[in-house]
């Protein structure tokens, strides 16, 4: 008697859930189609920043893509509210490549950005960069008790990393590695090491 082979019990990997907020309907449709083609699940979309915040609260996505210029709330303010209250990776879309706008978006909680018009081939890398940074920062700030604490820790780490890059000429990954190894060797959190870089002049020897 031949026994039937049991069906594979390998669990299906859940798709990454995305909310899109972009006030230009054609761009929003293109984003939805591209992400769906690449295996992401677009669970909600809107043309307004205030509605984006509501959708994120309702749907709890993994990734949020926000245009900077939107009615209701601009993308930067929406990113700030989402980062304070929800555990999602934020990607900012902007028609402008001005450094100050991008810096404001990062300060608000964005983890990656795309400058419009962008190529389809640029979308997935931006989303994956945001997801990787989100996982990285979540792991490194797990000591933080609340999302607002975690966001504050991330801001301090980003600020210290920028200072190291500007003052020592380190590449971004080397600056990050310095913070990480200093935290491990000193049995401190990365946020504590970052504060030492900013306030106490800690630098690589």
C-alpha positions in Angstrom: 0.0 0.0 0.0 1.4 3.4 -1.0 0.9 6.1 1.4 -0.2 9.5 0.1 2.4 12.2 0.4 1.1 14.9 2.8 0.8 18.3 1.3 3.6 20.7 1.9 3.2 22.6 5.2 5.5 25.4 4.1 3.7 28.6 5.1 3.0 31.1 2.4 5.0 34.3 2.9 2.6 37.1 3.5 2.7 39.9 1.0 3.9 43.3 2.0 0.9 45.6 2.6 1.1 49.1 1.2 -0.9 52.3 1.5 -0.4 54.9 -1.2 -1.2 58.6 -0.9 -0.7 60.6 -4.1 -3.0 63.3 -5.4 -2.4 62.7 -9.1 -4.6 59.9 -10.1 -2.5 58.7 -13.0 0.6 58.5 -10.8 -1.4 56.7 -8.1 -2.7 54.2 -10.6 0.8 53.6 -11.9 2.1 53.0 -8.4 -0.7 50.6 -7.7 -0.1 48.6 -10.9 3.7 48.5 -10.5 3.5 47.4 -6.9 0.9 44.7 -7.7 3.1 43.4 -10.5 6.0 43.2 -8.1 4.0 41.1 -5.6 3.1 43.8 -3.1 -0.5 44.2 -1.8 -1.9 47.7 -2.1 -4.5 47.7 0.7 -5.5 51.3 0.4 -5.0 54.5 -1.6 -6.0 58.1 -1.5 -5.3 61.5 -2.9 -5.3 63.3 0.5 -2.8 63.4 3.3 -5.4 63.5 6.1 -7.1 60.4 4.6 -3.7 58.7 4.4 -3.3 59.0 8.2 -6.8 57.6 8.6 -6.1 54.7 6.2 -2.9 53.8 8.0 -4.7 53.8 11.4 -7.4 51.5 9.9 -5.3 49.1 7.8 -2.0 48.9 9.6 0.2 48.6 6.5 3.9 47.6 6.4 4.8 50.5 4.0 3.2 53.9 3.3 4.1 55.9 0.2 3.3 59.6 0.6 3.5 62.4 -2.0 4.8 65.7 -0.4 2.2 68.0 -2.0 -1.3 66.9 -1.1 -4.5 68.5 0.0 -5.7 67.9 3.6 -2.2 67.4 5.0 1.1 67.6 3.1 3.2 64.4 3.0 5.7 65.7 5.6 3.1 66.3 8.2 1.3 63.0 7.4 4.7 61.2 7.7 5.2 62.8 11.1 1.8 61.7 12.4 2.2 58.2 11.0 5.7 57.7 12.4 4.5 58.9 15.9 1.6 56.5 16.0 2.2 53.5 13.7 5.0 51.0 13.0 5.3 51.4 9.2 8.1 52.2 6.8 7.5 55.6 5.1 8.6 56.4 1.5 8.2 60.1 0.4 7.5 61.1 -3.2 8.5 64.6 -4.3 8.6 66.5 -7.5 11.5 68.5 -6.0 15.0 67.4 -5.2 15.7 70.3 -2.8 17.8 69.1 0.1 15.8 71.0 2.7 12.5 69.2 1.7 14.2 65.9 1.9 15.8 66.7 5.2 12.4 67.7 6.6 10.9 64.5 5.3 13.6 62.4 7.0 13.1 64.4 10.2 9.4 63.6 10.0 10.1 59.9 9.8 10.6 59.1 6.1 13.1 56.3 5.5 13.5 56.6 1.7 12.4 59.0 -1.1 11.7 59.1 -4.8 12.0 62.2 -7.0 9.3 62.4 -9.7 9.2 61.6 -12.5 10.7 58.3 -11.5 11.3 55.1 -13.4 9.3 52.0 -12.5 12.6 50.3 -11.8 13.3 52.8 -9.1 10.1 52.2 -7.0 10.8 48.7 -5.6 14.4 49.6 -4.5 13.1 52.7 -2.7 10.4 50.6 -0.9 12.9 47.9 0.0 15.5 50.5 1.3 12.7 51.9 3.5 11.8 48.5 4.8 15.4 47.5 5.5 16.0 50.8 7.4 12.8 50.3 9.3 13.7 46.8 10.4 17.2 48.0 11.2 16.0 50.9 13.3 13.3 48.9 15.0 15.9 46.3 16.1 18.3 48.9 17.3 15.7 50.8 19.2 13.7 48.0 20.7 14.6 49.2 24.2 12.4 52.2 23.5 9.1 51.8 25.3 6.8 53.6 22.8 6.7 54.5 19.1 7.5 58.1 20.0 10.5 57.0 22.0 11.6 54.9 19.0 11.2 57.7 16.6 13.2 60.0 18.9 16.0 57.4 19.1 16.0 57.1 15.3 16.3 60.8 14.9 19.2 61.0 17.3 21.0 58.1 15.5 20.4 59.7 12.1 21.7 63.1 13.4 24.9 61.5 14.8 25.4 59.5 11.6 25.2 62.7 9.5 27.6 64.5 11.9 30.1 61.6 11.5 29.8 61.7 7.7 30.3 65.5 7.6 33.2 65.8 10.0 35.2 62.6 9.4 34.4 61.8 5.8 33.1 58.3 6.7 30.7 56.6 4.3 27.2 56.2 5.6 27.6 52.5 6.2 30.9 53.1 8.1 29.3 55.8 10.2 26.5 53.4 11.1 28.9 50.6 11.8 30.9 52.9 14.2 27.7 53.6 16.2 26.7 50.0 16.2 30.1 48.6 17.3 30.5 51.4 19.9 27.1 50.4 21.4 28.0 46.7 21.5 31.4 47.2 23.0 30.2 49.7 25.5 27.0 47.8 26.4 25.0 50.9 25.6 22.1 51.6 23.3 22.8 53.1 19.9 20.8 56.1 20.9 23.1 56.7 23.9 26.2 56.4 21.6 24.6 58.8 19.2 24.0 61.3 22.0 27.7 61.0 22.9 28.7 61.7 19.3 26.5 64.8 19.2 27.1 66.2 22.8 30.4 64.8 23.9 32.4 64.8 20.7 32.8 61.0 20.5 34.6 60.1 17.3 36.4 57.1 15.8 39.9 56.9 17.1 
